[in-house]
């Protein structure tokens, strides 16, 4: 039930496990608010020129933490 990202050090491993379980027919997956927020952070909002999730310092820092954990590298903007 969602929130597979933004929590804990093994996000990539969790996503692989969930995907494998769903693809094998042993589980169903429902997107949680953490997944929704990550998608919204990157989805342009065509009406106002921004994104569906604000790019304030708080949201950027939360997203940087996710990117570091999922890619295992420091994003270009650093900390």
mmCIF file of the N, C-alpha and C atoms, coordinates in Angstrom:
data_MODEL
# 
_entry.id   MODEL 
# 
loop_
_atom_site.group_PDB 
_atom_site.id 
_atom_site.type_symbol 
_atom_site.label_atom_id 
_atom_site.label_alt_id 
_atom_site.label_comp_id 
_atom_site.label_asym_id 
_atom_site.label_entity_id 
_atom_site.label_seq_id 
_atom_site.pdbx_PDB_ins_code 
_atom_site.Cartn_x 
_atom_site.Cartn_y 
_atom_site.Cartn_z 
_atom_site.occupancy 
_atom_site.B_iso_or_equiv 
_atom_site.pdbx_formal_charge 
_atom_site.auth_seq_id 
_atom_site.auth_comp_id 
_atom_site.auth_asym_id 
_atom_site.auth_atom_id 
_atom_site.pdbx_PDB_model_num 
ATOM 1   N N  . UNK A 1 1  ? 0.828  -1.183  0.000   1.00 0.00 ? 1  UNK A N  1 
ATOM 2   C CA . UNK A 1 1  ? 0.000  0.000   0.000   1.00 0.00 ? 1  UNK A CA 1 
ATOM 3   C C  . UNK A 1 1  ? 0.873  1.248   0.000   1.00 0.00 ? 1  UNK A C  1 
ATOM 4   N N  . UNK A 1 2  ? 1.492  1.547   -1.089  1.00 0.00 ? 2  UNK A N  1 
ATOM 5   C CA . UNK A 1 2  ? 2.175  2.809   -1.302  1.00 0.00 ? 2  UNK A CA 1 
ATOM 6   C C  . UNK A 1 2  ? 3.273  3.161   -0.323  1.00 0.00 ? 2  UNK A C  1 
ATOM 7   N N  . UNK A 1 3  ? 3.765  4.382   -0.488  1.00 0.00 ? 3  UNK A N  1 
ATOM 8   C CA . UNK A 1 3  ? 4.881  4.919   0.287   1.00 0.00 ? 3  UNK A CA 1 
ATOM 9   C C  . UNK A 1 3  ? 6.104  4.008   0.222   1.00 0.00 ? 3  UNK A C  1 
ATOM 10  N N  . UNK A 1 4  ? 6.406  3.540   -0.973  1.00 0.00 ? 4  UNK A N  1 
ATOM 11  C CA . UNK A 1 4  ? 7.588  2.708   -1.186  1.00 0.00 ? 4  UNK A CA 1 
ATOM 12  C C  . UNK A 1 4  ? 8.843  3.558   -1.266  1.00 0.00 ? 4  UNK A C  1 
ATOM 13  N N  . UNK A 1 5  ? 8.673  4.858   -1.543  1.00 0.00 ? 5  UNK A N  1 
ATOM 14  C CA . UNK A 1 5  ? 9.824  5.750   -1.658  1.00 0.00 ? 5  UNK A CA 1 
ATOM 15  C C  . UNK A 1 5  ? 9.829  6.733   -0.503  1.00 0.00 ? 5  UNK A C  1 
ATOM 16  N N  . UNK A 1 6  ? 10.927 7.417   -0.336  1.00 0.00 ? 6  UNK A N  1 
ATOM 17  C CA . UNK A 1 6  ? 11.109 8.456   0.683   1.00 0.00 ? 6  UNK A CA 1 
ATOM 18  C C  . UNK A 1 6  ? 11.185 7.918   2.107   1.00 0.00 ? 6  UNK A C  1 
ATOM 19  N N  . UNK A 1 7  ? 11.309 6.648   2.271   1.00 0.00 ? 7  UNK A N  1 
ATOM 20  C CA . UNK A 1 7  ? 11.436 6.094   3.616   1.00 0.00 ? 7  UNK A CA 1 
ATOM 21  C C  . UNK A 1 7  ? 12.476 4.978   3.594   1.00 0.00 ? 7  UNK A C  1 
ATOM 22  N N  . UNK A 1 8  ? 13.468 5.104   4.459   1.00 0.00 ? 8  UNK A N  1 
ATOM 23  C CA . UNK A 1 8  ? 14.454 4.049   4.591   1.00 0.00 ? 8  UNK A CA 1 
ATOM 24  C C  . UNK A 1 8  ? 15.552 4.085   3.545   1.00 0.00 ? 8  UNK A C  1 
ATOM 25  N N  . UNK A 1 9  ? 16.607 3.337   3.803   1.00 0.00 ? 9  UNK A N  1 
ATOM 26  C CA . UNK A 1 9  ? 17.791 3.374   2.946   1.00 0.00 ? 9  UNK A CA 1 
ATOM 27  C C  . UNK A 1 9  ? 17.723 2.474   1.714   1.00 0.00 ? 9  UNK A C  1 
ATOM 28  N N  . UNK A 1 10 ? 16.714 1.610   1.603   1.00 0.00 ? 10 UNK A N  1 
ATOM 29  C CA . UNK A 1 10 ? 16.695 0.620   0.522   1.00 0.00 ? 10 UNK A CA 1 
ATOM 30  C C  . UNK A 1 10 ? 15.503 0.824   -0.415  1.00 0.00 ? 10 UNK A C  1 
ATOM 31  N N  . UNK A 1 11 ? 15.359 2.043   -0.911  1.00 0.00 ? 11 UNK A N  1 
ATOM 32  C CA . UNK A 1 11 ? 14.234 2.375   -1.787  1.00 0.00 ? 11 UNK A CA 1 
ATOM 33  C C  . UNK A 1 11 ? 14.302 1.572   -3.081  1.00 0.00 ? 11 UNK A C  1 
ATOM 34  N N  . UNK A 1 12 ? 15.469 1.558   -3.697  1.00 0.00 ? 12 UNK A N  1 
ATOM 35  C CA . UNK A 1 12 ? 15.635 0.838   -4.966  1.00 0.00 ? 12 UNK A CA 1 
ATOM 36  C C  . UNK A 1 12 ? 15.284 -0.639  -4.798  1.00 0.00 ? 12 UNK A C  1 
ATOM 37  N N  . UNK A 1 13 ? 15.777 -1.252  -3.742  1.00 0.00 ? 13 UNK A N  1 
ATOM 38  C CA . UNK A 1 13 ? 15.505 -2.665  -3.498  1.00 0.00 ? 13 UNK A CA 1 
ATOM 39  C C  . UNK A 1 13 ? 14.013 -2.896  -3.254  1.00 0.00 ? 13 UNK A C  1 
ATOM 40  N N  . UNK A 1 14 ? 13.382 -1.984  -2.522  1.00 0.00 ? 14 UNK A N  1 
ATOM 41  C CA . UNK A 1 14 ? 11.944 -2.094  -2.262  1.00 0.00 ? 14 UNK A CA 1 
ATOM 42  C C  . UNK A 1 14 ? 11.151 -2.030  -3.558  1.00 0.00 ? 14 UNK A C  1 
ATOM 43  N N  . UNK A 1 15 ? 11.511 -1.086  -4.438  1.00 0.00 ? 15 UNK A N  1 
ATOM 44  C CA . UNK A 1 15 ? 10.797 -0.955  -5.710  1.00 0.00 ? 15 UNK A CA 1 
ATOM 45  C C  . UNK A 1 15 ? 10.960 -2.203  -6.569  1.00 0.00 ? 15 UNK A C  1 
ATOM 46  N N  . UNK A 1 16 ? 12.162 -2.778  -6.581  1.00 0.00 ? 16 UNK A N  1 
ATOM 47  C CA . UNK A 1 16 ? 12.377 -4.021  -7.346  1.00 0.00 ? 16 UNK A CA 1 
ATOM 48  C C  . UNK A 1 16 ? 11.535 -5.164  -6.773  1.00 0.00 ? 16 UNK A C  1 
ATOM 49  N N  . UNK A 1 17 ? 11.504 -5.278  -5.458  1.00 0.00 ? 17 UNK A N  1 
ATOM 50  C CA . UNK A 1 17 ? 10.733 -6.342  -4.810  1.00 0.00 ? 17 UNK A CA 1 
ATOM 51  C C  . UNK A 1 17 ? 9.243  -6.205  -5.126  1.00 0.00 ? 17 UNK A C  1 
ATOM 52  N N  . UNK A 1 18 ? 8.723  -4.998  -4.984  1.00 0.00 ? 18 UNK A N  1 
ATOM 53  C CA . UNK A 1 18 ? 7.298  -4.773  -5.250  1.00 0.00 ? 18 UNK A CA 1 
ATOM 54  C C  . UNK A 1 18 ? 6.979  -5.046  -6.713  1.00 0.00 ? 18 UNK A C  1 
ATOM 55  N N  . UNK A 1 19 ? 7.809  -4.536  -7.620  1.00 0.00 ? 19 UNK A N  1 
ATOM 56  C CA . UNK A 1 19 ? 7.559  -4.758  -9.050  1.00 0.00 ? 19 UNK A CA 1 
ATOM 57  C C  . UNK A 1 19 ? 7.576  -6.247  -9.379  1.00 0.00 ? 19 UNK A C  1 
ATOM 58  N N  . UNK A 1 20 ? 8.561  -6.965  -8.850  1.00 0.00 ? 20 UNK A N  1 
ATOM 59  C CA . UNK A 1 20 ? 8.637  -8.403  -9.116  1.00 0.00 ? 20 UNK A CA 1 
ATOM 60  C C  . UNK A 1 20 ? 7.401  -9.136  -8.592  1.00 0.00 ? 20 UNK A C  1 
ATOM 61  N N  . UNK A 1 21 ? 6.927  -8.755  -7.413  1.00 0.00 ? 21 UNK A N  1 
ATOM 62  C CA . UNK A 1 21 ? 5.742  -9.396  -6.843  1.00 0.00 ? 21 UNK A CA 1 
ATOM 63  C C  . UNK A 1 21 ? 4.503  -9.108  -7.678  1.00 0.00 ? 21 UNK A C  1 
ATOM 64  N N  . UNK A 1 22 ? 4.361  -7.866  -8.132  1.00 0.00 ? 22 UNK A N  1 
ATOM 65  C CA . UNK A 1 22 ? 3.204  -7.495  -8.956  1.00 0.00 ? 22 UNK A CA 1 
ATOM 66  C C  . UNK A 1 22 ? 3.265  -8.215  -10.295 1.00 0.00 ? 22 UNK A C  1 
ATOM 67  N N  . UNK A 1 23 ? 4.438  -8.205  -10.938 1.00 0.00 ? 23 UNK A N  1 
ATOM 68  C CA . UNK A 1 23 ? 4.572  -8.835  -12.251 1.00 0.00 ? 23 UNK A CA 1 
ATOM 69  C C  . UNK A 1 23 ? 4.353  -10.345 -12.203 1.00 0.00 ? 23 UNK A C  1 
ATOM 70  N N  . UNK A 1 24 ? 4.655  -10.969 -11.060 1.00 0.00 ? 24 UNK A N  1 
ATOM 71  C CA . UNK A 1 24 ? 4.454  -12.412 -10.938 1.00 0.00 ? 24 UNK A CA 1 
ATOM 72  C C  . UNK A 1 24 ? 3.017  -12.755 -10.537 1.00 0.00 ? 24 UNK A C  1 
ATOM 73  N N  . UNK A 1 25 ? 2.214  -11.740 -10.266 1.00 0.00 ? 25 UNK A N  1 
ATOM 74  C CA . UNK A 1 25 ? 0.822  -11.970 -9.891  1.00 0.00 ? 25 UNK A CA 1 
ATOM 75  C C  . UNK A 1 25 ? 0.625  -12.270 -8.424  1.00 0.00 ? 25 UNK A C  1 
ATOM 76  N N  . UNK A 1 26 ? 1.652  -12.057 -7.599  1.00 0.00 ? 26 UNK A N  1 
ATOM 77  C CA . UNK A 1 26 ? 1.564  -12.352 -6.173  1.00 0.00 ? 26 UNK A CA 1 
ATOM 78  C C  . UNK A 1 26 ? 1.176  -11.160 -5.315  1.00 0.00 ? 26 UNK A C  1 
ATOM 79  N N  . UNK A 1 27 ? 1.009  -9.982  -5.949  1.00 0.00 ? 27 UNK A N  1 
ATOM 80  C CA . UNK A 1 27 ? 0.665  -8.795  -5.179  1.00 0.00 ? 27 UNK A CA 1 
ATOM 81  C C  . UNK A 1 27 ? 0.020  -7.754  -6.096  1.00 0.00 ? 27 UNK A C  1 
ATOM 82  N N  . UNK A 1 28 ? -0.658 -6.822  -5.470  1.00 0.00 ? 28 UNK A N  1 
ATOM 83  C CA . UNK A 1 28 ? -1.163 -5.629  -6.146  1.00 0.00 ? 28 UNK A CA 1 
ATOM 84  C C  . UNK A 1 28 ? -0.499 -4.443  -5.465  1.00 0.00 ? 28 UNK A C  1 
ATOM 85  N N  . UNK A 1 29 ? -0.338 -3.353  -6.174  1.00 0.00 ? 29 UNK A N  1 
ATOM 86  C CA . UNK A 1 29 ? 0.310  -2.174  -5.616  1.00 0.00 ? 29 UNK A CA 1 
ATOM 87  C C  . UNK A 1 29 ? -0.587 -0.957  -5.795  1.00 0.00 ? 29 UNK A C  1 
ATOM 88  N N  . UNK A 1 30 ? -0.634 -0.139  -4.762  1.00 0.00 ? 30 UNK A N  1 
ATOM 89  C CA . UNK A 1 30 ? -1.396 1.103   -4.802  1.00 0.00 ? 30 UNK A CA 1 
ATOM 90  C C  . UNK A 1 30 ? -0.420 2.248   -4.531  1.00 0.00 ? 30 UNK A C  1 
ATOM 91  N N  . UNK A 1 31 ? -0.465 3.281   -5.373  1.00 0.00 ? 31 UNK A N  1 
ATOM 92  C CA . UNK A 1 31 ? 0.414  4.425   -5.190  1.00 0.00 ? 31 UNK A CA 1 
ATOM 93  C C  . UNK A 1 31 ? 0.049  5.160   -3.908  1.00 0.00 ? 31 UNK A C  1 
ATOM 94  N N  . UNK A 1 32 ? 1.067  5.479   -3.126  1.00 0.00 ? 32 UNK A N  1 
ATOM 95  C CA . UNK A 1 32 ? 0.865  6.251   -1.905  1.00 0.00 ? 32 UNK A CA 1 
ATOM 96  C C  . UNK A 1 32 ? 1.138  7.720   -2.134  1.00 0.00 ? 32 UNK A C  1 
ATOM 97  N N  . UNK A 1 33 ? 0.971  8.519   -1.095  1.00 0.00 ? 33 UNK A N  1 
ATOM 98  C CA . UNK A 1 33 ? 1.182  9.956   -1.235  1.00 0.00 ? 33 UNK A CA 1 
ATOM 99  C C  . UNK A 1 33 ? 2.635  10.306  -1.540  1.00 0.00 ? 33 UNK A C  1 
ATOM 100 N N  . UNK A 1 34 ? 3.591  9.495   -1.113  1.00 0.00 ? 34 UNK A N  1 
ATOM 101 C CA . UNK A 1 34 ? 4.997  9.780   -1.414  1.00 0.00 ? 34 UNK A CA 1 
ATOM 102 C C  . UNK A 1 34 ? 5.282  9.615   -2.904  1.00 0.00 ? 34 UNK A C  1 
ATOM 103 N N  . UNK A 1 35 ? 4.740  8.576   -3.505  1.00 0.00 ? 35 UNK A N  1 
ATOM 104 C CA . UNK A 1 35 ? 4.890  8.397   -4.949  1.00 0.00 ? 35 UNK A CA 1 
ATOM 105 C C  . UNK A 1 35 ? 4.161  9.508   -5.701  1.00 0.00 ? 35 UNK A C  1 
ATOM 106 N N  . UNK A 1 36 ? 2.967  9.841   -5.241  1.00 0.00 ? 36 UNK A N  1 
ATOM 107 C CA . UNK A 1 36 ? 2.198  10.911  -5.875  1.00 0.00 ? 36 UNK A CA 1 
ATOM 108 C C  . UNK A 1 36 ? 2.962  12.235  -5.819  1.00 0.00 ? 36 UNK A C  1 
ATOM 109 N N  . UNK A 1 37 ? 3.566  12.531  -4.664  1.00 0.00 ? 37 UNK A N  1 
ATOM 110 C CA . UNK A 1 37 ? 4.324  13.773  -4.523  1.00 0.00 ? 37 UNK A CA 1 
ATOM 111 C C  . UNK A 1 37 ? 5.535  13.805  -5.450  1.00 0.00 ? 37 UNK A C  1 
ATOM 112 N N  . UNK A 1 38 ? 6.227  12.682  -5.608  1.00 0.00 ? 38 UNK A N  1 
ATOM 113 C CA . UNK A 1 38 ? 7.385  12.640  -6.505  1.00 0.00 ? 38 UNK A CA 1 
ATOM 114 C C  . UNK A 1 38 ? 6.962  12.864  -7.951  1.00 0.00 ? 38 UNK A C  1 
ATOM 115 N N  . UNK A 1 39 ? 5.875  12.238  -8.349  1.00 0.00 ? 39 UNK A N  1 
ATOM 116 C CA . UNK A 1 39 ? 5.370  12.432  -9.718  1.00 0.00 ? 39 UNK A CA 1 
ATOM 117 C C  . UNK A 1 39 ? 4.928  13.881  -9.904  1.00 0.00 ? 39 UNK A C  1 
ATOM 118 N N  . UNK A 1 40 ? 4.223  14.429  -8.927  1.00 0.00 ? 40 UNK A N  1 
ATOM 119 C CA . UNK A 1 40 ? 3.752  15.813  -9.019  1.00 0.00 ? 40 UNK A CA 1 
ATOM 120 C C  . UNK A 1 40 ? 4.900  16.812  -9.053  1.00 0.00 ? 40 UNK A C  1 
ATOM 121 N N  . UNK A 1 41 ? 5.992  16.495  -8.370  1.00 0.00 ? 41 UNK A N  1 
ATOM 122 C CA . UNK A 1 41 ? 7.170  17.368  -8.347  1.00 0.00 ? 41 UNK A CA 1 
ATOM 123 C C  . UNK A 1 41 ? 7.740  17.543  -9.749  1.00 0.00 ? 41 UNK A C  1 
ATOM 124 N N  . UNK A 1 42 ? 7.636  16.512  -10.576 1.00 0.00 ? 42 UNK A N  1 
ATOM 125 C CA . UNK A 1 42 ? 8.221  16.530  -11.918 1.00 0.00 ? 42 UNK A CA 1 
ATOM 126 C C  . UNK A 1 42 ? 7.219  16.782  -13.040 1.00 0.00 ? 42 UNK A C  1 
ATOM 127 N N  . UNK A 1 43 ? 5.936  16.899  -12.713 1.00 0.00 ? 43 UNK A N  1 
ATOM 128 C CA . UNK A 1 43 ? 4.916  17.067  -13.748 1.00 0.00 ? 43 UNK A CA 1 
ATOM 129 C C  . UNK A 1 43 ? 4.575  18.541  -13.910 1.00 0.00 ? 43 UNK A C  1 
ATOM 130 N N  . UNK A 1 44 ? 4.862  19.107  -15.090 1.00 0.00 ? 44 UNK A N  1 
ATOM 131 C CA . UNK A 1 44 ? 4.542  20.517  -15.316 1.00 0.00 ? 44 UNK A CA 1 
ATOM 132 C C  . UNK A 1 44 ? 3.038  20.776  -15.262 1.00 0.00 ? 44 UNK A C  1 
ATOM 133 N N  . UNK A 1 45 ? 2.674  21.900  -14.701 1.00 0.00 ? 45 UNK A N  1 
ATOM 134 C CA . UNK A 1 45 ? 1.285  22.350  -14.656 1.00 0.00 ? 45 UNK A CA 1 
ATOM 135 C C  . UNK A 1 45 ? 1.141  23.385  -15.764 1.00 0.00 ? 45 UNK A C  1 
ATOM 136 N N  . UNK A 1 46 ? 0.541  23.005  -16.865 1.00 0.00 ? 46 UNK A N  1 
ATOM 137 C CA . UNK A 1 46 ? 0.521  23.843  -18.060 1.00 0.00 ? 46 UNK A CA 1 
ATOM 138 C C  . UNK A 1 46 ? -0.224 25.157  -17.869 1.00 0.00 ? 46 UNK A C  1 
ATOM 139 N N  . UNK A 1 47 ? -1.169 25.217  -16.952 1.00 0.00 ? 47 UNK A N  1 
ATOM 140 C CA . UNK A 1 47 ? -1.959 26.444  -16.775 1.00 0.00 ? 47 UNK A CA 1 
ATOM 141 C C  . UNK A 1 47 ? -1.181 27.554  -16.084 1.00 0.00 ? 47 UNK A C  1 
ATOM 142 N N  . UNK A 1 48 ? -0.354 27.212  -15.106 1.00 0.00 ? 48 UNK A N  1 
ATOM 143 C CA . UNK A 1 48 ? 0.344  28.273  -14.374 1.00 0.00 ? 48 UNK A CA 1 
ATOM 144 C C  . UNK A 1 48 ? 1.846  28.302  -14.635 1.00 0.00 ? 48 UNK A C  1 
ATOM 145 N N  . UNK A 1 49 ? 2.345  27.412  -15.469 1.00 0.00 ? 49 UNK A N  1 
ATOM 146 C CA . UNK A 1 49 ? 3.761  27.411  -15.811 1.00 0.00 ? 49 UNK A CA 1 
ATOM 147 C C  . UNK A 1 49 ? 4.662  26.788  -14.771 1.00 0.00 ? 49 UNK A C  1 
ATOM 148 N N  . UNK A 1 50 ? 4.110  26.352  -13.650 1.00 0.00 ? 50 UNK A N  1 
ATOM 149 C CA . UNK A 1 50 ? 4.912  25.721  -12.611 1.00 0.00 ? 50 UNK A CA 1 
ATOM 150 C C  . UNK A 1 50 ? 4.769  24.210  -12.675 1.00 0.00 ? 50 UNK A C  1 
ATOM 151 N N  . UNK A 1 51 ? 4.786  23.602  -11.515 1.00 0.00 ? 51 UNK A N  1 
ATOM 152 C CA . UNK A 1 51 ? 4.623  22.162  -11.399 1.00 0.00 ? 51 UNK A CA 1 
ATOM 153 C C  . UNK A 1 51 ? 3.454  21.875  -10.467 1.00 0.00 ? 51 UNK A C  1 
ATOM 154 N N  . UNK A 1 52 ? 2.958  20.657  -10.498 1.00 0.00 ? 52 UNK A N  1 
ATOM 155 C CA . UNK A 1 52 ? 1.841  20.300  -9.630  1.00 0.00 ? 52 UNK A CA 1 
ATOM 156 C C  . UNK A 1 52 ? 2.240  20.289  -8.161  1.00 0.00 ? 52 UNK A C  1 
ATOM 157 N N  . UNK A 1 53 ? 3.534  20.135  -7.881  1.00 0.00 ? 53 UNK A N  1 
ATOM 158 C CA . UNK A 1 53 ? 4.023  20.267  -6.507  1.00 0.00 ? 53 UNK A CA 1 
ATOM 159 C C  . UNK A 1 53 ? 5.034  21.401  -6.492  1.00 0.00 ? 53 UNK A C  1 
ATOM 160 N N  . UNK A 1 54 ? 4.890  22.288  -5.511  1.00 0.00 ? 54 UNK A N  1 
ATOM 161 C CA . UNK A 1 54 ? 5.780  23.437  -5.419  1.00 0.00 ? 54 UNK A CA 1 
ATOM 162 C C  . UNK A 1 54 ? 7.241  23.018  -5.347  1.00 0.00 ? 54 UNK A C  1 
ATOM 163 N N  . UNK A 1 55 ? 8.101  23.905  -5.791  1.00 0.00 ? 55 UNK A N  1 
ATOM 164 C CA . UNK A 1 55 ? 9.545  23.674  -5.725  1.00 0.00 ? 55 UNK A CA 1 
ATOM 165 C C  . UNK A 1 55 ? 10.156 24.604  -4.680  1.00 0.00 ? 55 UNK A C  1 
ATOM 166 N N  . UNK A 1 56 ? 9.583  24.569  -3.482  1.00 0.00 ? 56 UNK A N  1 
ATOM 167 C CA . UNK A 1 56 ? 10.150 25.340  -2.376  1.00 0.00 ? 56 UNK A CA 1 
ATOM 168 C C  . UNK A 1 56 ? 11.374 24.599  -1.848  1.00 0.00 ? 56 UNK A C  1 
ATOM 169 N N  . UNK A 1 57 ? 12.134 25.252  -0.997  1.00 0.00 ? 57 UNK A N  1 
ATOM 170 C CA . UNK A 1 57 ? 13.331 24.629  -0.420  1.00 0.00 ? 57 UNK A CA 1 
ATOM 171 C C  . UNK A 1 57 ? 12.975 23.328  0.294   1.00 0.00 ? 57 UNK A C  1 
ATOM 172 N N  . UNK A 1 58 ? 11.870 23.318  1.035   1.00 0.00 ? 58 UNK A N  1 
ATOM 173 C CA . UNK A 1 58 ? 11.447 22.107  1.755   1.00 0.00 ? 58 UNK A CA 1 
ATOM 174 C C  . UNK A 1 58 ? 11.227 20.947  0.790   1.00 0.00 ? 58 UNK A C  1 
ATOM 175 N N  . UNK A 1 59 ? 10.461 21.172  -0.286  1.00 0.00 ? 59 UNK A N  1 
ATOM 176 C CA . UNK A 1 59 ? 10.171 20.102  -1.241  1.00 0.00 ? 59 UNK A CA 1 
ATOM 177 C C  . UNK A 1 59 ? 11.421 19.681  -2.000  1.00 0.00 ? 59 UNK A C  1 
ATOM 178 N N  . UNK A 1 60 ? 12.268 20.646  -2.354  1.00 0.00 ? 60 UNK A N  1 
ATOM 179 C CA . UNK A 1 60 ? 13.508 20.320  -3.061  1.00 0.00 ? 60 UNK A CA 1 
ATOM 180 C C  . UNK A 1 60 ? 14.398 19.455  -2.181  1.00 0.00 ? 60 UNK A C  1 
ATOM 181 N N  . UNK A 1 61 ? 14.544 19.816  -0.907  1.00 0.00 ? 61 UNK A N  1 
ATOM 182 C CA . UNK A 1 61 ? 15.372 19.017  0.001   1.00 0.00 ? 61 UNK A CA 1 
ATOM 183 C C  . UNK A 1 61 ? 14.826 17.609  0.169   1.00 0.00 ? 61 UNK A C  1 
ATOM 184 N N  . UNK A 1 62 ? 13.500 17.472  0.276   1.00 0.00 ? 62 UNK A N  1 
ATOM 185 C CA . UNK A 1 62 ? 12.907 16.138  0.383   1.00 0.00 ? 62 UNK A CA 1 
ATOM 186 C C  . UNK A 1 62 ? 13.180 15.341  -0.888  1.00 0.00 ? 62 UNK A C  1 
ATOM 187 N N  . UNK A 1 63 ? 13.082 15.986  -2.016  1.00 0.00 ? 63 UNK A N  1 
ATOM 188 C CA . UNK A 1 63 ? 13.287 15.291  -3.280  1.00 0.00 ? 63 UNK A CA 1 
ATOM 189 C C  . UNK A 1 63 ? 14.761 14.937  -3.487  1.00 0.00 ? 63 UNK A C  1 
ATOM 190 N N  . UNK A 1 64 ? 15.667 15.791  -3.035  1.00 0.00 ? 64 UNK A N  1 
ATOM 191 C CA . UNK A 1 64 ? 17.098 15.487  -3.119  1.00 0.00 ? 64 UNK A CA 1 
ATOM 192 C C  . UNK A 1 64 ? 17.399 14.221  -2.327  1.00 0.00 ? 64 UNK A C  1 
ATOM 193 N N  . UNK A 1 65 ? 16.840 14.119  -1.127  1.00 0.00 ? 65 UNK A N  1 
ATOM 194 C CA . UNK A 1 65 ? 17.060 12.912  -0.323  1.00 0.00 ? 65 UNK A CA 1 
ATOM 195 C C  . UNK A 1 65 ? 16.610 11.668  -1.084  1.00 0.00 ? 65 UNK A C  1 
ATOM 196 N N  . UNK A 1 66 ? 15.444 11.739  -1.737  1.00 0.00 ? 66 UNK A N  1 
ATOM 197 C CA . UNK A 1 66 ? 14.962 10.607  -2.524  1.00 0.00 ? 66 UNK A CA 1 
ATOM 198 C C  . UNK A 1 66 ? 15.922 10.303  -3.681  1.00 0.00 ? 66 UNK A C  1 
ATOM 199 N N  . UNK A 1 67 ? 16.341 11.343  -4.404  1.00 0.00 ? 67 UNK A N  1 
ATOM 200 C CA . UNK A 1 67 ? 17.235 11.124  -5.546  1.00 0.00 ? 67 UNK A CA 1 
ATOM 201 C C  . UNK A 1 67 ? 18.567 10.520  -5.124  1.00 0.00 ? 67 UNK A C  1 
ATOM 202 N N  . UNK A 1 68 ? 19.098 10.959  -4.000  1.00 0.00 ? 68 UNK A N  1 
ATOM 203 C CA . UNK A 1 68 ? 20.356 10.392  -3.503  1.00 0.00 ? 68 UNK A CA 1 
ATOM 204 C C  . UNK A 1 68 ? 20.176 8.909   -3.213  1.00 0.00 ? 68 UNK A C  1 
ATOM 205 N N  . UNK A 1 69 ? 19.084 8.559   -2.571  1.00 0.00 ? 69 UNK A N  1 
ATOM 206 C CA . UNK A 1 69 ? 18.859 7.159   -2.218  1.00 0.00 ? 69 UNK A CA 1 
ATOM 207 C C  . UNK A 1 69 ? 18.588 6.290   -3.446  1.00 0.00 ? 69 UNK A C  1 
ATOM 208 N N  . UNK A 1 70 ? 17.866 6.813   -4.432  1.00 0.00 ? 70 UNK A N  1 
ATOM 209 C CA . UNK A 1 70 ? 17.495 5.989   -5.584  1.00 0.00 ? 70 UNK A CA 1 
ATOM 210 C C  . UNK A 1 70 ? 18.633 5.892   -6.591  1.00 0.00 ? 70 UNK A C  1 
ATOM 211 N N  . UNK A 1 71 ? 19.432 6.946   -6.736  1.00 0.00 ? 71 UNK A N  1 
ATOM 212 C CA . UNK A 1 71 ? 20.507 6.927   -7.728  1.00 0.00 ? 71 UNK A CA 1 
ATOM 213 C C  . UNK A 1 71 ? 21.857 6.616   -7.121  1.00 0.00 ? 71 UNK A C  1 
ATOM 214 N N  . UNK A 1 72 ? 21.945 6.774   -5.808  1.00 0.00 ? 72 UNK A N  1 
ATOM 215 C CA . UNK A 1 72 ? 23.200 6.561   -5.089  1.00 0.00 ? 72 UNK A CA 1 
ATOM 216 C C  . UNK A 1 72 ? 24.293 7.535   -5.520  1.00 0.00 ? 72 UNK A C  1 
ATOM 217 N N  . UNK A 1 73 ? 23.892 8.665   -6.067  1.00 0.00 ? 73 UNK A N  1 
ATOM 218 C CA . UNK A 1 73 ? 24.838 9.731   -6.386  1.00 0.00 ? 73 UNK A CA 1 
ATOM 219 C C  . UNK A 1 73 ? 24.242 11.059  -5.949  1.00 0.00 ? 73 UNK A C  1 
ATOM 220 N N  . UNK A 1 74 ? 25.093 12.026  -5.690  1.00 0.00 ? 74 UNK A N  1 
ATOM 221 C CA . UNK A 1 74 ? 24.636 13.338  -5.296  1.00 0.00 ? 74 UNK A CA 1 
ATOM 222 C C  . UNK A 1 74 ? 24.182 14.114  -6.510  1.00 0.00 ? 74 UNK A C  1 
ATOM 223 N N  . UNK A 1 75 ? 22.949 14.633  -6.514  1.00 0.00 ? 75 UNK A N  1 
ATOM 224 C CA . UNK A 1 75 ? 22.490 15.431  -7.652  1.00 0.00 ? 75 UNK A CA 1 
ATOM 225 C C  . UNK A 1 75 ? 23.401 16.640  -7.884  1.00 0.00 ? 75 UNK A C  1 
ATOM 226 N N  . UNK A 1 76 ? 23.358 17.170  -9.082  1.00 0.00 ? 76 UNK A N  1 
ATOM 227 C CA . UNK A 1 76 ? 24.249 18.247  -9.496  1.00 0.00 ? 76 UNK A CA 1 
ATOM 228 C C  . UNK A 1 76 ? 24.142 19.483  -8.614  1.00 0.00 ? 76 UNK A C  1 
ATOM 229 N N  . UNK A 1 77 ? 22.949 19.787  -8.056  1.00 0.00 ? 77 UNK A N  1 
ATOM 230 C CA . UNK A 1 77 ? 22.813 21.003  -7.257  1.00 0.00 ? 77 UNK A CA 1 
ATOM 231 C C  . UNK A 1 77 ? 23.406 20.833  -5.869  1.00 0.00 ? 77 UNK A C  1 
ATOM 232 N N  . UNK A 1 78 ? 23.745 19.596  -5.486  1.00 0.00 ? 78 UNK A N  1 
ATOM 233 C CA . UNK A 1 78 ? 24.424 19.352  -4.216  1.00 0.00 ? 78 UNK A CA 1 
ATOM 234 C C  . UNK A 1 78 ? 23.627 19.743  -2.993  1.00 0.00 ? 78 UNK A C  1 
ATOM 235 N N  . UNK A 1 79 ? 24.317 19.808  -1.887  1.00 0.00 ? 79 UNK A N  1 
ATOM 236 C CA . UNK A 1 79 ? 23.706 20.183  -0.607  1.00 0.00 ? 79 UNK A CA 1 
ATOM 237 C C  . UNK A 1 79 ? 24.520 21.237  0.047   1.00 0.00 ? 79 UNK A C  1 
# 
